[in-house]
Amino acid sequence: MSVLLRAGDNGSWADRLDQCRAQLLQDEEFAHSQIIKLYGGMGSLNDVVLYQDGQPLISSNNEFNELRTQLFELCTQR
C-alpha cells in the first residue's frame, strides 16, 4: 500500500502506514487500533484517490481499494 501511495502522490499517507507497520512488531494490538483510526472521519484513508500528473491512476486505485479493504478486515477480525 505504501508503494502505491507514494506513486500516487500521497507520501504522507505512506509514511503513516509505514509507522503502523513498524508498530506491529512492538505492540500488535496498539498498531491495529491505530490502523483502524486511519479509516474514520473526513480526510481518512477511505478518501484517498491516487493521482499522477493530475490524472487518476485507475489500475492503482483499484488495487489500493482492494488492499485497503483487506487491511481493515484483518485489523477488525480479531
Secondary structure, 3 states (H helix, E strand, C coil): CHHHHHHCCCHHHHHHHHHHHHHHCCCHHHHHHHHHHCCCCCCCHHHCCCEECCEECHHHHHHHHHHHHHHHHHHHCC
